[in-house]
Amino acid sequence: MTKENVYFEFPFYSVDSTSWKAGVIFGIGKCITNRGRITNIKFKDKESFYKIKGASVNLHNKNLAIARYDRYSLSIKAYERIEKEVTSIWKSRNIIWN
């Protein structure tokens, strides 16, 4: 469950999703830009990597296992950031999970 418009309509405590992984497998991942925004990026678009916070040269490593590890790491960090932001919004609406 990673439809961004739904995040703000329903206060989920927990969801299940493989989007953080599926996107990476298909060459697209969520990343945090240097300006702090969450964005999708095509990993083959090497020119866009200056916008990614924490990007490394291993994102394009010829060893696919190494490249995927770094791509997964970026994607996981972005989804963790989304979780914190959405939780904060629901907290401001008096929906709080312990």
Phi, psi and omega in degrees: 000094180225032174282112189299327180292336180282335180309324188263356179260331184228130182274081179288139171276321183210145176222166178242133181201149172243014181301324180299331182263318183299318180300318180296318179299323182267009173091014180227139178216158173274137182220159175261123179283169178295342176270003176086010179265152176267133181215159171271145178220140174274124185294338177284347179275080186297333182292337183278353187289344176292345180273354186262127176284125177085008179292146180229167179295341181289349177298337180241026180297142180293335174279108186301326180297319179292315180298314181295322178303312180292323178294317176299318181300315178298316182296317179298316179299320180294316179292327174297320179295317177300316179303314181296317181293317180293319178299321178295320178297315180292327176298320178293342177262014179067027171252108187231133177252140179265000000 
